[in-house]
Amino acid sequence: MALQAIAFYLMATVTVAAALAVVLARNPVHSVLFLIAAFFSAAGLFVLLGAEFLAMLLVVVYVGAVAVLFLFVVMMLDVDFAALRQGFAQYLPIGGVVAGILTIEMVMVATIIATKGAASRVTGPQASLPDVSNAETIGRVLYTDYVYFFQAAGLVLLVAMIGAIVLTLRHKPGVKRQNIARQTARGPKSGMTIVDIQPGAGEGE
């Protein structure tokens, strides 16, 4: 029990510190990397709570797809971040109001949860069948009753990822790019040149 408490406080501290670093980091690439660290720590917290399926979703979906996609987009976009920081003071009051509203909501939720009795709290994951984990229970529901909806959601995410990459792809002049169709259409005549070099003479001559 003590080991579980130590793991909880350690991962909770890493999650909060990484979340703060996402906002405070000046480099956007570092922000995305801190976001990935926060997702991993939150996944560890879900494992401690017995929600293995949610932990797997955080790692596979958010870290493996969303966060990596954000990282690629940030690295591919040629954004002038110095120009973006110039409007920081202009939007600071609006950001403060939004942050204040979110803080009040979180305090209200924490107060409501704290005032409830211990009997109304959920102490752990509830499995529909005995001796069956929540991950297996959710998997049976997803891959039997809602398998087509699950596949459709995967296709939508795939199309969204491809669309984001296409939108951020810029064709800059002077940059050599690979032309697959032109390479595969090359034959022996266009792919090589036979040069008759005279004895004692170099190729450049």
ABEGO torsion letter per residue (X at the ends): XAAAAAAAAAAAAAAAAAAAAAAABABAAAAAAAAAAAAAAAAAAAAAAGBAAAAAAAAAAAAAAAAAAAAAAAAABBBBAAAAAAAAAAAAAAAAAAAAAAAAAAAAAAAAAAABBAAABBABBBBABBGBBAAAAAAAAAAAAAAAAAAAAAAAAAAAAAAAAAAABBBBBGBBBBBAAAAAABBAAAABBBBBBBBGBBAAX
